[in-house]
Amino acid sequence: YKMASDSRFPDVDTAGSEKSEEMEIVVNVGGVRQVFYGDNLNQYPETRLAELVNCLSGGYDSIFSLCDDYDPGKREFYFDRDPDAFKCIIDVYYFGEIHMKKGICPICFKNEMEFWKVDLKFLDDCCKAHLSEKKEELEEIARRVQLILDDLGIDASESRWKRCQKCIWKFLEKPESSYPARVIAVLSFLFILTSSVVMCVGTIPDLQVVDAEGNRMEHPTLESIETACIGWFTMEYVLRLISSPNKLHFALSFMNIVDVLAILPFYVSLTLTHLGAKLMELSNVQQAVQALRIMRIARIFKLARHSSGLQTLTYALKRSFKELGLLLMYLAVGIFVFSALGYTMEQSHPETLFKSIPQSFWWAIITMTTVGYGDIYPKTTLGKLNAAISFLCGVIAIALPIHPIINNFVRYYNKQRVLETAAKHELELMELNSAEGKATGSRSELEDPSREGKESPFYSSRIKVSHSDTFIHLLSEEKHYRTRLQSCK
């Protein structure tokens, strides 16, 4: 249809004279027509649909600032938006809350709510959780890609020491950055295994030697290997600490605390051996050294740094505290009940092994967990019946919370694989954009002969834009066009 030259629709005056509460408007969203009444829409006057009620008196500018097209004869507003999301959003006018349908991308749905000017507070809590999870995934992808770009980029304005710091950090912390870094990671892994094996082998009596005082001690060869491993761990930790961009965060990290606990006992025991004898009795020094040597088992946790499977298991257990708490609660109740019943039922037997209820806790624990050492066992018929029931209840109590824990592990493992794949795809897209920018720059140089022989800053700046055009937008609060990450597949 053609717009009138006076910038007004023919029925504007009539529409302006009607009461907004009784007005009926038709909205066509992606081919789906919906009829609304003013009294429903005016419940939320700040929304876009409520603004449609009073926009007719404002002329073309007012109408087309709110919709894509308008039919004055039918009084029908046209929008080129997602009709499925719109069907969910209009629930706010009738029920006061919004639920997302299954299969709708949460990020796209959030954009639709912003377009229709509906506040996110009307979104139900279950849908908000889904939206928050998806936003965290996008931010995680952005963080991973940004880290890779930071590793690839070299800032000429930085000092030589800063650049050297970054190289050392990449060399020790990111095995995927280069082939020598992979070699260092494998070598560190072998040192951890060697140190753990030496710690275990050193406790074999046949491989120990006797000192001048008749005490058994580790073989000198094993001690030399242990010293070499500790030297490697110390050098690795010091280099990582020096090259760390945030030293406080590095020192307080859990895995780095484990590294300190794996290294510290060696130096403390060495100090006590050479200096402690002058300050305290020799027997006390030996006990302290033995206790510190036991702390060497902490170095086995260093394997988690090189194993994504152990990291996934740690995260799954961290996310499963509620299920683990339920498991412990079930077992605690069962242990208390069945140990008390077992003690009571076994008192009639003259050779009873249940001397007290606290002593019966051990029997209840090994029975409910299906271990059954057999050092304590019932001898009466009622006691055996109680043992059978406790065994069955233990199997049920342990089996119930296991499934959610396994689900958390599988979900996190699959999520990490998806995030890694998404980050690689984003990098490939950036490389493609960079190649297109290079081709465009080459054509412009051919068209402009005066630029021959000069290094064009346009290409480098275009690469930086292609690096950040997806992820910087994701982390900002400004409105941008839909990016590749924000689209559903």
C-alpha positions in Angstrom: 0.0 0.0 0.0 1.0 3.6 -0.5 1.6 6.0 2.4 -0.5 9.1 2.5 1.3 12.4 1.8 0.2 14.0 5.1 2.0 11.3 7.0 -1.2 10.1 8.6 -3.4 7.0 8.1 -7.0 7.5 7.2 -8.4 6.1 10.4 -5.9 7.7 12.8 -8.4 10.2 14.2 -11.0 7.5 14.7 -8.4 5.3 16.4 -7.3 8.2 18.6 -10.9 8.8 19.8 -11.3 5.2 21.0 -10.5 4.3 24.5 -7.3 2.4 24.7 -8.8 -0.1 27.1 -11.4 -1.1 24.5 -9.1 -1.0 21.5 -8.5 -4.2 19.6 -5.3 -4.7 17.7 -4.0 -7.5 15.5 -0.4 -8.5 15.6 1.2 -10.7 12.9 4.5 -12.2 14.0 6.1 -14.4 11.3 2.7 -15.3 9.8 1.0 -16.1 13.1 -1.9 -13.7 13.9 -2.8 -12.8 17.4 -5.6 -10.5 18.6 -5.1 -8.4 21.7 -7.2 -6.0 23.7 -6.0 -2.8 25.3 -7.0 -3.7 28.8 -4.7 -6.7 28.8 -1.8 -5.0 27.2 -2.0 -1.9 29.4 -1.2 -4.1 32.5 2.4 -3.7 31.4 2.6 -0.2 29.7 6.4 -0.3 29.1 6.2 -3.3 26.8 6.2 -2.9 23.0 2.7 -4.4 22.5 1.3 -1.9 25.0 2.9 1.0 23.1 1.1 -0.2 20.0 -2.2 0.8 21.5 -1.3 4.5 21.6 1.0 4.7 18.6 -1.6 5.3 15.9 -2.0 9.0 16.8 1.7 9.6 16.3 1.8 9.0 12.5 4.3 7.0 10.5 7.3 7.7 12.6 5.6 6.4 15.8 4.2 3.4 14.1 7.2 2.2 12.2 9.5 2.8 15.2 7.6 -0.1 16.8 6.8 -2.6 14.0 8.1 -3.6 10.6 4.9 -3.0 8.6 1.3 -1.9 9.2 -2.0 -2.4 7.4 -4.4 0.5 8.2 -7.4 -1.3 6.8 -7.1 -4.3 9.0 -5.3 -2.4 11.8 -2.7 -5.2 11.7 0.9 -4.8 12.8 3.6 -7.0 11.2 6.8 -8.2 12.9 9.5 -10.3 11.4 10.3 -12.1 14.6 10.2 -15.7 15.9 6.6 -16.8 16.3 7.4 -19.6 18.7 9.1 -17.3 21.1 6.3 -14.8 20.8 3.7 -17.4 21.8 5.7 -17.9 25.1 6.2 -14.2 25.7 2.5 -13.2 25.5 1.8 -15.4 28.5 2.9 -12.6 30.7 -0.3 -10.7 29.8 -2.5 -13.5 30.9 -0.6 -15.4 33.6 2.0 -12.9 34.8 5.0 -15.2 34.1 6.8 -16.7 31.1 8.1 -20.2 30.4 10.4 -21.2 27.5 9.3 -24.0 25.3 11.7 -26.9 24.9 13.9 -26.5 21.8 14.2 -22.7 21.9 17.7 -21.3 22.3 17.8 -19.4 25.6 20.0 -16.6 24.2 17.7 -16.1 21.3 14.7 -16.1 23.7 16.4 -13.5 25.8 16.9 -11.3 22.7 13.2 -11.7 21.8 12.2 -10.6 25.3 14.4 -7.5 25.0 12.8 -6.7 21.6 9.3 -7.0 23.1 10.5 -5.0 26.1 9.5 -7.6 28.6 11.6 -7.7 31.7 13.5 -10.8 32.5 12.0 -10.9 36.0 8.9 -12.4 34.5 10.8 -15.4 33.3 10.3 -18.4 35.6 13.1 -19.6 37.8 13.6 -22.9 36.0 14.0 -21.1 32.7 16.4 -18.5 34.3 18.6 -21.4 35.4 18.7 -22.7 31.8 19.5 -19.2 30.5 22.3 -18.7 33.1 23.8 -22.0 32.1 23.8 -21.1 28.4 25.4 -17.7 29.2 28.1 -19.4 31.2 28.8 -21.7 28.3 29.2 -18.8 25.9 31.4 -16.9 28.3 33.5 -20.0 28.8 33.9 -20.3 25.0 34.8 -16.6 24.8 37.4 -17.1 27.6 39.0 -20.1 25.9 39.2 -18.3 22.5 40.5 -15.1 24.2 43.3 -17.1 25.9 44.3 -18.7 22.6 44.3 -15.3 20.9 46.4 -13.8 23.8 48.9 -16.6 23.3 49.1 -16.0 19.5 49.3 -12.3 19.8 52.6 -10.5 20.5 52.5 -6.9 21.9 55.5 -5.0 20.7 55.0 -2.4 23.3 55.7 -4.9 26.1 59.2 -5.1 27.6 61.5 -8.0 26.8 61.0 -9.4 30.3 57.2 -9.4 29.9 57.5 -11.3 26.6 59.9 -13.8 28.2 57.5 -14.3 31.0 54.7 -15.1 28.6 56.9 -17.6 26.7 57.8 -19.4 29.9 54.2 -19.5 31.0 53.1 -21.0 27.7 55.9 -23.4 27.8 55.1 -24.8 31.2 51.3 -24.4 31.4 50.0 -25.0 27.9 51.4 -28.2 26.4 49.3 -27.8 23.3 51.1 -24.5 22.4 54.2 -26.2 20.9 56.0 -29.5 20.5 58.7 -28.7 23.1 55.9 -27.8 25.6 54.4 -31.3 25.0 57.8 -32.9 25.7 58.1 -30.9 29.0 54.6 -32.0 30.0 55.3 -35.7 29.3 58.7 -35.4 31.2 56.9 -33.8 34.2 54.4 -36.6 34.1 57.2 -39.2 34.1 58.9 -37.5 37.1 55.7 -37.7 39.1 55.3 -41.4 38.3 58.9 -42.1 39.1 58.7 -40.2 42.4 55.6 -42.1 43.4 57.1 -45.5 42.5 60.3 -44.7 44.4 58.3 -43.7 47.5 56.5 -47.1 47.4 59.6 -49.2 46.6 61.6 -47.5 49.3 59.3 -49.1 52.0 60.3 -52.7 50.9 62.5 -54.1 53.7 64.7 -56.0 51.3 65.7 -52.8 49.5 66.4 -50.8 52.7 69.8 -50.4 54.4 70.7 -50.3 58.1 72.6 -47.2 59.3 75.2 -47.1 62.1 72.6 -46.9 64.8 70.7 -50.0 63.5 67.8 -48.1 62.0 66.4 -49.0 58.6 66.5 -46.3 56.0 66.0 -46.0 52.2 68.6 -47.2 49.8 71.0 -44.3 48.8 70.2 -44.9 45.1 66.5 -44.4 45.8 67.3 -41.3 47.8 69.3 -39.9 44.9 66.4 -40.5 42.5 64.0 -38.8 45.0 66.4 -35.8 45.2 66.4 -35.5 41.5 62.6 -35.6 41.3 62.3 -33.0 44.0 64.8 -30.8 42.2 62.7 -31.0 39.0 59.5 -30.2 41.0 61.1 -27.2 42.7 62.5 -25.8 39.5 59.1 -26.2 37.7 57.2 -24.5 40.6 59.6 -21.6 40.8 59.5 -21.0 37.1 55.8 -21.1 37.0 55.5 -18.8 40.0 57.9 -16.2 38.4 56.1 -16.3 35.0 52.6 -16.3 36.5 50.6 -13.2 35.4 48.7 -13.2 38.8 51.0 -14.5 41.5 48.5 -14.3 44.4 45.9 -16.3 42.4 48.7 -18.8 41.5 49.8 -19.3 45.1 46.2 -19.8 46.4 45.2 -22.2 43.6 44.4 -25.7 44.9 46.7 -27.6 42.5 49.6 -25.2 43.3 49.0 -25.8 47.0 49.3 -29.5 46.3 52.6 -28.9 44.5 53.9 -27.1 47.7 52.8 -29.9 49.9 54.6 -32.4 47.7 57.9 -30.4 47.8 57.9 -29.0 51.3 58.3 -32.2 53.3 61.6 -33.0 51.6 63.2 -29.6 52.6 61.7 -29.7 56.1 62.9 -33.2 56.8 66.3 -32.2 55.4 66.5 -29.3 57.7 65.4 -31.3 60.7 67.9 -34.0 59.9 70.9 -31.6 59.8 69.8 -28.9 62.3 67.0 -30.5 64.4 69.3 -32.8 66.3 70.9 -29.9 68.0 67.6 -28.5 69.2 65.7 -31.6 70.2 66.2 -35.3 70.9 67.2 -37.5 68.1 64.1 -39.8 68.5 61.8 -36.8 68.2 63.6 -35.7 65.0 63.2 -39.2 63.5 59.5 -39.2 64.3 59.0 -35.8 62.7 60.9 -36.8 59.6 58.9 -40.0 59.3 55.6 -38.0 59.6 56.8 -35.6 56.9 57.8 -38.4 54.6 54.3 -39.7 54.7 53.1 -36.4 53.3 54.9 -37.3 50.1 51.7 -39.1 49.0 50.4 -35.6 48.1 52.5 -35.6 44.9 50.2 -38.3 43.4 47.6 -35.5 43.1 50.0 -33.7 40.8 48.8 -36.1 38.1 45.5 -34.2 38.0 47.3 -31.3 36.3 48.0 -33.6 33.3 44.8 -35.6 33.3 41.5 -34.1 32.1 39.7 -37.3 33.4 40.8 -36.5 37.0 39.8 -32.9 36.6 36.4 -34.0 35.4 36.0 -36.4 38.3 36.9 -33.6 40.8 34.4 -31.2 39.2 31.7 -33.9 39.2 32.2 -34.6 42.9 32.2 -30.9 43.6 28.8 -30.5 41.9 27.5 -33.6 43.7 27.9 -32.4 47.3 24.1 -32.7 47.8 23.9 -36.3 46.5 27.0 -37.2 48.5 25.4 -35.6 51.6 22.3 -37.7 51.1 24.4 -40.9 50.7 26.3 -40.2 54.0 23.0 -39.3 55.8 21.4 -42.6 54.6 24.4 -44.6 55.7 24.7 -42.8 59.1 21.0 -43.5 59.9 21.3 -47.1 58.9 24.6 -47.6 60.8 23.1 -46.2 64.0 19.9 -48.3 63.7 21.4 -51.6 62.7 24.3 -51.4 65.1 21.9 -50.8 68.1 19.6 -53.7 66.9 22.6 -56.0 66.4 24.0 -55.2 69.9 20.6 -55.8 71.5 19.9 -59.1 69.7 23.4 -60.5 70.3 23.4 -60.0 74.1 21.6 -63.3 74.7 24.6 -65.3 73.2 27.4 -66.1 75.7 30.2 -65.7 73.1 28.8 -62.5 71.5 31.3 -60.3 69.6 29.1 -57.2 70.0 30.6 -55.7 73.2 29.0 -52.2 72.8 27.0 -50.1 70.4 30.0 -47.9 69.4 32.0 -51.1 68.7 29.0 -52.4 66.6 29.4 -49.3 64.4 32.3 -51.0 62.7 30.2 -54.1 61.9 27.4 -52.0 60.6 29.7 -50.0 58.3 31.4 -53.0 56.7 28.0 -54.7 56.3 26.1 -51.9 54.7 28.9 -51.1 52.4 29.1 -54.8 51.4 32.7 -55.1 52.5 32.2 -57.7 55.2 35.6 -58.5 56.8 34.2 -61.1 59.0 36.1 -60.0 62.2 32.7 -59.3 63.8 29.6 -61.3 62.9 26.3 -62.2 64.5 25.7 -65.7 66.0 22.0 -65.6 66.9 19.2 -66.1 64.4 17.7 -62.6 65.0 21.2 -61.1 64.6 21.7 -62.8 61.3 18.3 -61.6 60.1 19.2 -58.1 61.2 22.5 -58.4 59.3 20.6 -59.5 56.1 18.2 -56.5 56.3 21.1 -54.1 56.9 23.0 -55.5 53.9 19.9 -55.0 51.6 19.3 -51.5 53.0 22.9 -50.6 52.4 22.8 -51.7 48.8 19.7 -49.5 48.2 21.1 -46.5 50.2 24.3 -46.5 48.1 22.6 -47.1 44.8 20.1 -44.3 45.0 22.4 -41.3 44.9 24.9 -42.8 42.5 22.9 -42.1 39.3 22.9 -38.3 39.8 26.6 -38.3 40.5 27.3 -40.3 37.3 25.0 -37.9 35.3 27.0 -34.9 36.6 30.3 -36.6 35.5 28.9 -37.4 32.0 27.3 -34.0 31.6 30.5 -32.1 32.5 32.7 -34.4 30.3 30.4 -33.9 27.3 30.1 -30.2 28.0 33.9 -29.8 28.0 34.2 -31.6 24.6 31.4 -29.4 23.2 33.2 -26.2 24.4 36.5 -27.3 23.0 34.8 -28.0 19.6 33.0 -24.7 19.7 36.2 -22.8 20.5 38.0 -24.5 17.5 35.1 -23.6 15.2 35.3 -19.9 16.3 39.0 -19.8 15.6 38.4 -21.3 12.2 35.8 -18.6 11.5 38.2 -15.9 12.6 40.9 -17.3 10.3 38.3 -17.2 7.4 37.4 -13.6 8.2 41.1 -12.8 8.4 41.7 -14.4 5.0 38.8 -12.4 3.5 40.2 -9.2 5.0 43.6 -10.0 3.5 42.1 -10.5 0.1 40.2 -7.2 0.4 43.4 -5.4 1.5 45.3 -6.9 -1.5 42.6 -5.7 -4.0 42.7 -2.2 -2.5 46.5 -2.1 -2.8 46.3 -3.1 -6.4 43.8 -0.3 -7.0 46.0 2.2 -5.2 49.6 2.0 -6.6 50.8 4.7 -4.1 50.5 2.1 -1.3 53.0 -0.4 -3.0 56.0 -1.2 -0.8 54.3 0.0 2.3 53.1 -2.2 5.2 49.3 -1.7 5.5 48.0 -1.3 9.0 44.6 -2.1 7.7 45.2 -5.8 7.6 46.5 -6.0 11.1 43.6 -4.0 12.5 41.2 -6.1 10.6 42.6 -9.2 12.2 42.1 -7.7 15.6 38.5 -6.9 14.7 37.9 -10.4 13.4 39.4 -11.8 16.6 37.0 -9.9 18.8 33.9 -9.4 16.7 32.2 -12.4 18.2 33.3 -12.7 21.8 33.6 -9.1 23.0 30.0 -8.7 22.0 29.0 -11.7 24.0 30.4 -10.3 27.2 29.1 -6.8 26.8 25.7 -5.5 27.8 25.2 -3.6 24.5 22.9 -4.7 21.8 24.5 -6.2 18.7 23.4 -8.2 15.7 23.1 -11.9 16.3 26.4 -13.7 16.2 27.3 -17.2 15.2 27.4 -18.3 18.8 24.0 -16.9 19.6 22.2 -19.0 16.9 20.6 -22.4 17.5 21.7 -25.4 15.5 
